[in-house]
Amino acid sequence: MADVEKENLKNLEEKQKSRPGTGSQGKVSKPPSAGSGPASRPHSRTSPAPSRKSVSRNGSARSSAKGRPGSKISNMSGDVSDQSDNEDTRSKTTMEEGDGEGSDGYDTDLEIEDKRIEYDSTGRTTYKEACKQIGVVPVSYFLRHMQDSELVMMHHGLGPLGAKAIATSLVTNTTILKLNLRDNWLEAQGGKYIAEMLVENCYIHDLDLSYNKIGNDGAEPIAEMLQDNSTLDRVLLSGNGFGDKAAEAFAEAIMSNQKMEEMDLSHNEFGEVSGGLLGPAIAENSQMKVLDLSWNHLRRKGALAVSEGIRDNITITHLDLSWNGFGDDGAEAIGDALKSNKTLEFLDMSNNRISTEGAVLLAKGLIENDTLRVLKMGKNPMQSAGCYGVLKGISQNEKSAIQELDFSDILVNDDFDELLKQVKEMLPALLVKTAERVHGRGGAAKDFKKAKPRADPMTKLKQYVEKNNLRLVDLFNQFDKDKSMSVTREEFAQGIEATGIDLSPDELNRLLDTLDKDGDGEIEYGELVFGAQAHQEQERKMAKARAC
């Protein structure tokens, strides 16, 4: 029995020798004192902080546990390698930095603040960084209005690089719904940047890139974007120097796009070839309601192709073909289109080289059409006989919906007057505009006389200031509640109304347009001063002219 006990005791001693943290005599060593090793934490944290994350790295468990009394790793004795000491030192430093905000959180060797960066829906930060990388000066107006639903940045001289910076930030912008970059010299490259942005942005639905010298090279990326875009419903591209090459690209876009309802391609260089390309596209489109092709060079076969497209189109209600070169053949083709088209309500054929014969041919379509409400044919060499022919066609159509006829700058005779009286019995609300009657008589003269010169709203504003012994700055301060030396158009209008200055809605709008030179929707004090000075100079010139 004694032999068995001795054997058990011997085995127990051998086991103790083999345990980590024991001395050479088999006794378990005490935990190291405060001065013999890394300082332990005063207490253990058990509740995790809601704003912290626990990150585990290689070797961190050993380093962390070494500083906690009572743990198996902290009870180990003996020498520690330099590598372990270094890891422990790094771990301790990390933990101390993590303790900066409080003692709650996981007891780990590395704690990282969960920095939640709020998503910037405006793209403000992106814009500033893009400007820095591209090397352009940020536009303060853009930064101030990035949260507006409508961004108007006309006449800011952005250029291609400025457009690139703006496009970069608008990729993620979710607040701007209407984008107006009219007259900014974007050129082809700038147009490409905007097009690339609109491939990603699905919030902007109204786009104005008019008068930016985009040209044929810039038209292609814009047209490609329009083919697949399902957000834009209004696109204005007037005055960009588009020619036949661009027409080919836009024809594809017009046929493919089933979202866009209004498109302005006026003041470009579309000629006969362009008309042949755009005509079939117009016929195929089943979504567009407003199309402006005015101030181009659509003639001969091109004019015929566009007319045929209108004949077969089933959605367009507003069409502007003025200032082209349709001639009599084109007028006849438009007349044929009016016989079949059942949606068109507004048609502008002004200044299209249409003679008396062409007007009579177009009028044949008016005999059958029952949807057209407004027809403009002013500035055509059709004379009174041509006007008479158009009015005659309307008189033969009991279902005619015509409400306005515009024969501006065309003199009419007594025969036209007599026929107009008859037509007005059938269409009492009909409005007819012609040139001033040089041999005016009673009766119908009221319909034709020129409008009286409109009052100048700046004159009324000046009279109010002088009558009340005010300075311009005194008047402006009445409107400028926040003393920023800038007011919105609405604030300025409300201020004018409060002063009691007698301005009609039309006069008020003309005054606002005169003062808001850059079209940004705000009127600064400097703009008011400039407007007053310009008005004073104009009065001086008029007085000098009268004296002569």
BELPE-V539643 format. One record per residue. SS is DSSP state (A for helix, B for strand, O for the rest). PSI is psi in degrees with one decimal (NA if undefined). NEAR is the number of other ideal C-beta (glycine too) atoms within 10 Angstrom. Layout:
BEGIN
ss=[SS;SS]
psi=[PSI;PSI]
near=[NEAR;NEAR]
END
This chain:
BEGIN
ss=[O;A;A;A;A;A;A;A;A;A;A;A;A;A;A;A;A;A;O;O;O;B;O;O;O;O;O;B;O;O;O;O;O;O;O;O;O;O;O;O;O;O;O;O;O;O;O;O;O;O;O;B;B;B;O;O;O;O;O;A;A;A;A;A;A;A;O;O;O;O;O;O;O;O;O;O;O;O;O;O;O;A;A;A;A;A;A;A;A;A;A;A;A;A;A;A;A;A;A;A;A;O;O;O;O;O;O;O;O;O;B;B;B;O;O;O;O;O;O;O;O;O;O;A;A;A;A;A;A;A;A;A;A;A;O;O;O;O;O;A;A;A;A;A;O;O;O;O;O;B;B;B;O;O;O;O;O;O;A;A;A;A;A;A;A;A;A;A;A;A;O;O;O;O;O;O;O;B;B;B;O;O;O;O;O;O;A;A;A;A;A;A;A;A;A;A;A;A;A;A;O;O;O;O;O;B;B;B;O;O;O;O;O;O;A;A;A;A;A;A;A;A;A;A;A;A;A;A;O;O;O;O;O;B;B;B;O;O;O;O;O;O;O;A;A;A;A;A;A;A;A;A;A;A;A;A;O;O;O;O;O;B;B;B;O;O;O;O;O;O;O;A;A;A;A;A;A;A;A;A;A;A;A;A;O;O;O;O;O;B;B;B;O;O;O;O;O;O;B;A;A;A;A;A;A;A;A;A;A;A;A;A;O;O;O;O;O;B;B;B;O;O;O;O;B;O;A;A;A;A;A;A;A;A;A;A;A;A;A;A;O;O;O;O;O;B;B;B;O;O;O;O;O;O;O;A;A;A;A;A;A;A;A;A;A;A;O;O;O;O;O;O;O;B;B;B;O;O;O;O;O;O;A;A;A;A;A;A;A;A;A;A;A;A;A;O;O;O;O;O;O;O;O;B;B;B;B;O;O;O;O;O;O;A;A;A;A;A;A;A;A;A;A;A;A;A;O;O;O;O;B;B;B;B;O;O;O;O;O;O;O;O;O;O;A;A;A;A;O;O;O;O;O;O;O;O;A;A;A;A;A;A;A;A;A;A;A;O;O;O;O;A;A;A;A;A;A;A;A;O;O;O;O;O;O;B;B;B;A;A;A;A;A;A;A;A;A;A;A;O;O;O;O;O;A;A;A;A;A;A;A;A;A;A;A;O;O;O;O;O;O;B;B;B;A;A;A;A;A;A;A;A;A;A;A;A;A;A;A;A;A;A;A;A;A;A;A;O]
psi=[-41.9;-35.5;-37.8;-42.8;-39.7;-40.3;-40.6;-41.6;-38.7;-42.2;-38.5;-42.2;-40.1;-38.0;-42.0;-37.4;-35.9;-11.3;143.2;143.3;9.1;153.4;-177.2;-18.0;6.7;7.7;142.5;124.4;152.5;160.2;146.3;146.7;176.6;-29.4;-6.1;-5.1;-175.7;139.4;136.1;160.3;146.2;-25.3;166.3;136.0;131.6;-22.5;123.4;140.7;137.6;-22.2;16.2;153.5;145.7;125.7;124.6;134.6;163.5;130.1;-4.4;-33.6;-41.9;-44.6;-41.2;-44.4;-28.0;-29.0;2.4;112.7;143.2;-15.5;159.8;-39.3;-34.2;-17.8;-3.1;137.9;176.0;178.4;145.3;135.4;158.4;-36.1;-41.2;-41.3;-42.5;-43.2;-38.8;-41.3;-44.4;-40.2;-42.9;-43.7;-42.1;-41.6;-37.9;-38.4;-33.8;-18.4;3.3;-29.5;-4.0;177.8;-4.1;146.4;173.6;144.2;84.0;172.9;-12.6;123.3;130.8;132.9;134.2;84.6;101.1;109.6;118.7;136.1;127.3;96.6;-18.1;-25.3;17.8;-48.8;-41.9;-39.2;-46.0;-41.6;-39.2;-42.5;-39.6;-44.3;-38.7;-29.5;36.0;157.0;128.4;140.9;114.3;-35.5;-40.5;-44.1;-36.0;-23.5;20.4;-15.3;1.7;152.6;-24.8;120.3;114.8;111.0;56.0;146.4;35.9;-2.9;43.2;-44.1;176.2;-43.4;-38.8;-37.4;-36.4;-43.6;-43.2;-42.9;-39.2;-42.3;-27.9;-10.0;-39.7;2.5;133.6;4.1;-34.6;122.2;-27.5;126.5;117.9;106.2;34.0;136.2;66.5;13.2;46.6;-33.0;-173.6;-44.3;-40.5;-40.2;-36.4;-42.2;-43.5;-39.8;-43.2;-37.9;-41.2;-14.6;-34.4;-38.8;127.8;25.5;-36.1;125.0;-4.8;120.8;130.9;110.5;28.8;148.3;53.6;10.1;42.3;-38.5;-179.8;-37.4;-36.2;-16.8;-35.6;-51.1;-33.2;-43.6;-39.9;-39.4;-41.6;-27.3;-36.2;-9.3;133.6;18.9;-44.8;127.4;-6.0;121.5;120.9;118.9;34.7;147.6;46.4;9.5;27.3;136.4;-152.3;-38.4;-42.0;-35.0;-38.1;-43.0;-42.9;-28.8;-41.9;-41.6;-42.2;-38.5;-36.1;-37.5;128.8;22.3;-39.5;128.1;-20.9;132.9;130.6;111.8;27.8;168.1;42.8;-158.8;35.6;125.1;-151.5;-43.9;-41.1;-42.9;-39.8;-27.7;-40.5;-32.5;-56.2;-33.0;-40.4;-39.0;-35.4;-26.5;137.0;23.8;-33.6;138.3;-29.2;126.5;126.6;112.3;23.2;162.3;49.6;-157.6;44.0;111.4;167.0;-122.2;-33.1;-41.2;-38.7;-40.8;-42.4;-41.4;-41.6;-35.8;-40.0;-36.8;-40.5;-10.6;146.4;8.9;-27.8;128.9;-23.9;117.1;125.5;111.4;18.3;158.0;47.7;-140.9;48.7;-37.6;-169.5;-38.8;-42.4;-37.2;-40.0;-39.9;-36.8;-37.4;-42.6;-38.4;-38.4;-24.0;-35.1;-35.0;133.1;15.9;-23.9;129.2;-24.9;128.2;123.2;112.4;25.2;146.5;61.0;21.7;36.8;123.0;-174.7;-43.7;-43.5;-37.1;-40.0;-38.6;-40.6;-36.0;-21.6;-32.0;-28.5;-20.6;-29.8;-21.7;137.0;19.8;-26.9;128.5;-35.5;128.1;121.4;122.9;25.9;163.5;27.2;147.8;49.0;-11.3;-175.7;-33.3;-37.9;-40.0;-40.0;-42.7;-41.5;-45.6;-33.9;-41.8;-39.3;-38.4;-23.7;4.0;103.2;-22.3;10.3;138.6;9.7;131.3;-22.0;132.3;128.1;108.5;44.9;139.1;17.5;123.9;136.7;160.1;-171.2;-34.3;-40.6;-41.5;-45.3;-44.1;-37.5;-38.4;-41.4;-43.3;-34.7;-21.0;-32.9;-35.9;81.3;-29.0;5.3;130.3;127.3;130.3;130.7;-177.8;165.2;138.4;115.9;-20.6;46.2;141.0;176.6;-172.5;-100.0;-5.5;-31.2;-31.6;-21.4;-15.7;149.9;151.5;147.5;150.6;135.5;146.1;146.6;115.4;-29.1;-31.5;-43.4;-38.9;-42.6;-42.5;-37.6;-43.1;-44.2;-40.2;-36.8;10.4;49.3;161.0;163.0;-38.4;-33.2;-43.3;-44.7;-37.5;-24.9;-29.5;-29.7;83.7;-35.2;7.0;36.7;-0.7;24.5;134.1;155.9;165.7;-39.1;-42.9;-39.9;-42.6;-41.4;-37.7;-42.1;-43.0;-38.5;-31.2;-21.9;9.0;127.5;93.9;131.0;163.6;-37.7;-42.8;-39.6;-43.5;-38.8;-36.6;-43.5;-41.1;-35.9;-41.7;-36.2;72.6;-39.6;-1.5;27.7;3.5;2.9;147.6;116.0;160.8;-38.6;-36.2;-36.1;-43.4;-45.5;-41.9;-40.0;-40.0;-42.0;-38.5;-39.9;-40.5;-38.5;-41.3;-37.3;-42.0;-40.4;-39.5;-39.3;-39.8;-38.9;-34.1;-31.4;NA]
near=[5;6;7;8;9;10;10;10;10;10;10;11;12;10;11;14;13;9;10;12;15;16;12;6;8;14;10;12;13;9;15;16;7;8;6;8;16;16;9;17;16;6;8;11;15;9;9;15;18;8;13;18;14;14;13;10;14;7;15;19;14;16;24;23;17;24;20;14;11;10;14;10;15;17;18;16;16;8;6;15;8;8;9;14;14;12;21;21;12;16;24;18;11;20;20;10;12;19;13;8;12;11;12;13;21;16;17;21;26;19;22;12;13;10;6;7;6;5;8;15;14;20;22;16;11;17;23;14;13;19;22;11;11;13;8;18;8;17;18;8;15;20;15;11;20;20;14;14;11;13;23;21;22;16;15;20;9;22;16;20;16;25;25;23;26;31;24;20;25;26;14;16;24;16;15;22;15;15;24;20;25;19;20;24;17;28;18;20;16;26;27;23;22;26;23;17;22;24;13;10;21;12;16;20;18;18;25;21;27;21;21;28;16;29;17;18;14;28;27;19;21;26;23;18;22;24;13;11;24;11;15;22;18;15;25;19;28;19;20;25;17;26;18;17;15;27;27;18;20;26;20;16;22;27;16;16;25;10;14;23;18;16;24;21;26;22;18;25;17;25;19;17;16;28;30;20;22;25;24;17;23;26;19;13;23;10;13;23;16;17;27;21;23;23;19;27;17;28;19;16;15;27;26;22;23;33;25;19;22;24;20;15;23;10;15;22;18;17;27;20;26;23;19;27;18;29;17;19;16;29;28;21;23;28;23;18;23;27;14;14;22;10;15;23;15;16;26;20;27;20;21;28;17;27;17;18;15;27;28;22;22;31;26;17;24;24;16;15;25;13;15;22;14;17;23;21;27;20;20;26;14;27;15;19;16;25;28;23;20;21;24;17;24;22;19;12;18;7;8;22;14;25;14;14;22;19;27;14;14;21;16;24;14;11;13;23;19;12;17;22;11;11;18;15;8;13;15;7;8;17;13;19;17;23;16;11;17;6;7;12;9;6;11;20;12;8;16;19;12;9;6;6;6;10;14;16;24;20;11;16;24;16;11;17;17;9;8;10;7;15;9;16;12;11;21;21;15;12;19;19;10;8;7;10;13;16;21;14;17;10;16;21;19;13;19;23;11;10;17;7;18;11;19;11;8;11;19;17;14;17;22;17;12;18;22;19;16;15;15;22;16;20;27;19;18;11;18;20;14;14;19;17;11;14;17;12;10;12;14;10;10;10;9;9;8;7;6;4]
END
